[in-house]
Amino acid sequence: MASSKSRAATAWKIFIGVLVAFLLLILIAELGLRWFIGSQMKSQFTDSAKEQGIESPEDPDVSFGASPMIFGMLNGKVPEMNMKTPSTLQIDGTQISGQPASDVHVEDMTLSQEPVAGTLRASTTVPDQFLLATFQNAIAEQSGNDTLGNLVVTAITANDAEDDLTVQFAGGLAELALKPEVHDGQLAINAEKASLFGFDLPEQATSAISDALQDGMSEQL
């Protein structure tokens, strides 16, 4: 009887030992995967910045959520990844290089040469100088005149409280408040208010500007 209990206790200890060893292996593999993939993502970001002649001020922050990666990898996917990248923007006049800081959330990303994400959400905050250079470049490309964009749009200010942009033309001769909105998955830009020589233009004028902006965007798309 005592011998039977002893064998049962020994078998139980062996089972517990094997289970603990197995769980430790899974834990080590999980930590190793997170470190390796995180390191690869950081290296890709740094290398991309260097290709543009930019030194990143810091490494991006990469995390993978609470879902075990090792089980997702069996299906060839990364279950979840969150990546916060620092700003590498460099703006000289209308010349833009680098990227603004961003927060990226990815789910079910395939592991392939061209990864595909099941779900992707990204948010970023860009400085007014970036918006100004982008507007000026767009006008220059449309007109074929490199200096026209600098003369037409001279300042852009983002108003967080109103969720709109104030665009200044010709050094303040005219101003236009633009409000970007998304309708049915399509971006629309509406003119909220327009002024000329400091005087507000009537609502019919702002409506006409909104229609013209939307027509222009439709042509681009």
C-alpha positions as CSV (number, residue, x, y, z in Angstrom):
1,M,0.0,0.0,0.0
2,A,2.8,2.4,1.0
3,S,4.7,1.4,-2.2
4,S,1.6,2.2,-4.3
5,K,1.2,5.6,-2.7
6,S,4.9,6.3,-3.2
7,R,4.7,5.4,-6.9
8,A,1.6,7.6,-7.3
9,A,3.4,10.5,-5.6
10,T,6.5,10.1,-7.8
11,A,4.3,10.0,-10.9
12,W,2.5,13.1,-9.8
13,K,5.8,14.9,-9.2
14,I,7.1,13.9,-12.6
15,F,3.9,15.2,-14.2
16,I,4.1,18.5,-12.4
17,G,7.8,18.8,-13.3
18,V,7.1,18.1,-17.0
19,L,4.2,20.6,-17.0
20,V,6.3,23.3,-15.4
21,A,9.1,22.7,-17.9
22,F,6.6,22.9,-20.8
23,L,5.1,26.1,-19.5
24,L,8.6,27.6,-19.1
25,L,9.4,26.7,-22.7
26,I,6.2,28.4,-23.9
27,L,7.0,31.4,-21.8
28,I,10.6,31.6,-23.1
29,A,9.3,31.2,-26.7
30,E,6.7,33.9,-26.2
31,L,9.2,36.4,-24.8
32,G,11.6,35.5,-27.5
33,L,9.0,36.1,-30.3
34,R,8.0,39.4,-28.8
35,W,11.6,40.6,-28.5
36,F,12.5,39.4,-32.1
37,I,9.5,40.9,-33.9
38,G,9.7,44.1,-31.8
39,S,13.4,44.4,-32.7
40,Q,12.6,43.9,-36.4
41,M,9.9,46.5,-36.4
42,K,12.2,49.0,-34.7
43,S,15.0,48.3,-37.1
44,Q,12.7,48.8,-40.1
45,F,11.6,52.1,-38.8
46,T,15.2,53.3,-38.1
47,D,16.5,52.0,-41.5
48,S,13.6,53.8,-43.3
49,A,14.5,57.1,-41.6
50,K,18.2,56.6,-42.5
51,E,17.3,56.1,-46.2
52,Q,15.9,59.6,-46.1
53,G,19.0,60.9,-44.5
54,I,17.2,61.3,-41.1
55,E,18.4,60.2,-37.7
56,S,15.4,59.1,-35.5
57,P,15.5,60.9,-32.2
58,E,14.4,57.7,-30.4
59,D,13.3,54.2,-31.1
60,P,9.6,53.4,-31.6
61,D,7.7,51.7,-28.8
62,V,6.3,48.3,-29.8
63,S,4.0,46.1,-27.8
64,F,1.9,43.1,-28.6
65,G,-1.1,43.1,-26.2
66,A,-2.3,40.4,-23.9
67,S,-3.0,37.7,-26.6
68,P,-0.3,35.0,-26.7
69,M,1.7,35.4,-29.8
70,I,3.0,31.9,-30.0
71,F,-0.5,30.5,-30.7
72,G,-1.2,33.2,-33.3
73,M,2.1,32.4,-35.0
74,L,0.9,28.8,-35.6
75,N,-1.7,30.4,-37.9
76,G,0.9,32.6,-39.5
77,K,-0.4,35.8,-37.9
78,V,0.5,38.3,-35.3
79,P,-2.7,38.6,-33.1
80,E,-2.1,42.2,-32.0
81,M,0.6,44.9,-32.3
82,N,0.7,48.5,-31.0
83,M,3.4,50.8,-32.3
84,K,4.2,54.4,-31.3
85,T,6.6,56.1,-33.6
86,P,8.5,59.3,-32.9
87,S,8.3,62.2,-35.3
88,T,11.1,62.3,-37.9
89,L,9.6,65.3,-39.7
90,Q,12.0,67.8,-41.2
91,I,10.5,70.8,-43.0
92,D,12.5,73.3,-44.9
93,G,10.2,75.7,-46.7
94,T,8.0,73.5,-48.9
95,Q,10.4,70.5,-48.7
96,I,9.1,67.8,-46.4
97,S,11.0,64.7,-45.3
98,G,10.3,62.1,-42.6
99,Q,7.0,61.2,-41.0
100,P,5.0,62.7,-38.1
101,A,4.6,60.8,-34.8
102,S,1.9,58.2,-35.0
103,D,0.1,55.6,-33.0
104,V,-0.7,52.4,-34.9
105,H,-2.9,49.5,-33.8
106,V,-2.8,46.3,-35.9
107,E,-4.7,43.0,-35.5
108,D,-4.3,39.7,-37.3
109,M,-1.3,40.8,-39.4
110,T,0.0,38.1,-41.7
111,L,3.7,37.1,-41.6
112,S,4.8,37.4,-45.2
113,Q,7.0,39.6,-47.4
114,E,4.0,41.9,-47.9
115,P,2.1,41.7,-44.6
116,V,-1.6,42.3,-44.6
117,A,-3.5,43.4,-41.5
118,G,-7.0,42.2,-40.7
119,T,-7.6,45.5,-38.8
120,L,-5.5,48.6,-38.8
121,R,-6.1,51.9,-36.9
122,A,-3.6,54.8,-37.0
123,S,-3.7,58.3,-35.6
124,T,-1.2,61.1,-35.9
125,T,-0.9,64.8,-35.1
126,V,0.8,67.0,-37.7
127,P,2.2,70.5,-37.1
128,D,0.7,73.6,-38.9
129,Q,4.0,73.9,-40.8
130,F,3.5,70.5,-42.3
131,L,-0.1,71.4,-43.4
132,L,1.1,74.7,-44.9
133,A,3.9,73.0,-46.9
134,T,1.5,70.3,-48.1
135,F,-1.1,72.9,-49.3
136,Q,1.7,75.0,-51.0
137,N,3.1,71.9,-52.8
138,A,-0.4,70.9,-54.0
139,I,-1.0,74.4,-55.5
140,A,2.5,74.4,-57.1
141,E,1.9,71.0,-58.7
142,Q,-1.6,72.0,-60.0
143,S,-0.4,75.3,-61.4
144,G,3.0,74.2,-62.6
145,N,4.5,77.2,-60.9
146,D,6.8,76.5,-57.9
147,T,6.4,79.9,-56.3
148,L,2.7,80.3,-56.7
149,G,1.8,78.1,-53.8
150,N,4.0,80.2,-51.4
151,L,2.2,83.4,-52.6
152,V,-1.4,82.0,-52.5
153,V,-1.4,80.2,-49.2
154,T,0.7,82.0,-46.6
155,A,-0.4,80.4,-43.3
156,I,-2.5,77.5,-41.9
157,T,-3.6,77.2,-38.3
158,A,-5.3,74.1,-36.9
159,N,-8.0,74.8,-34.3
160,D,-8.4,71.8,-32.0
161,A,-11.4,73.2,-30.2
162,E,-13.4,73.7,-33.4
163,D,-11.9,70.8,-35.4
164,D,-11.2,73.0,-38.3
165,L,-8.4,74.7,-40.2
166,T,-7.9,78.5,-40.8
167,V,-6.3,79.1,-44.1
168,Q,-4.7,82.5,-44.8
169,F,-4.3,83.7,-48.3
170,A,-2.0,86.3,-49.7
171,G,-0.6,87.4,-46.3
172,G,-4.0,87.9,-44.7
173,L,-6.0,89.5,-47.5
174,A,-8.5,86.6,-47.3
175,E,-9.1,83.8,-44.8
176,L,-11.1,80.6,-45.0
177,A,-12.2,78.2,-42.2
178,L,-12.2,74.6,-43.5
179,K,-13.8,71.7,-41.7
180,P,-12.8,68.1,-42.8
181,E,-15.5,65.5,-42.3
182,V,-16.0,61.9,-43.3
183,H,-19.3,60.8,-44.8
184,D,-19.9,57.2,-45.9
185,G,-16.2,56.5,-45.9
186,Q,-15.5,59.6,-48.1
187,L,-13.6,62.7,-47.0
188,A,-15.4,66.0,-47.5
189,I,-14.0,69.4,-46.8
190,N,-16.6,72.1,-46.0
191,A,-16.0,75.9,-45.9
192,E,-17.4,77.1,-42.6
193,K,-16.5,80.8,-42.9
194,A,-14.8,83.0,-45.5
195,S,-13.6,86.6,-45.2
196,L,-12.0,89.1,-47.6
197,F,-10.1,92.2,-46.4
198,G,-11.4,91.4,-42.9
199,F,-15.1,91.3,-43.9
200,D,-17.1,88.1,-43.7
201,L,-18.5,86.8,-46.9
202,P,-22.2,85.7,-47.2
203,E,-23.2,82.1,-46.7
204,Q,-23.8,81.7,-50.4
205,A,-20.1,82.4,-51.0
206,T,-18.9,79.8,-48.5
207,S,-21.4,77.2,-49.9
208,A,-20.0,77.8,-53.4
209,I,-16.5,77.4,-52.1
210,S,-17.5,74.1,-50.4
211,D,-19.0,72.8,-53.6
212,A,-15.9,73.8,-55.6
213,L,-13.6,72.0,-53.0
214,Q,-15.7,68.9,-53.2
215,D,-15.8,68.9,-57.0
216,G,-12.0,69.3,-57.0
217,M,-11.6,66.4,-54.6
218,S,-13.9,64.2,-56.7
219,E,-11.8,64.9,-59.8
220,Q,-8.6,63.9,-57.9
221,L,-10.2,60.6,-56.8
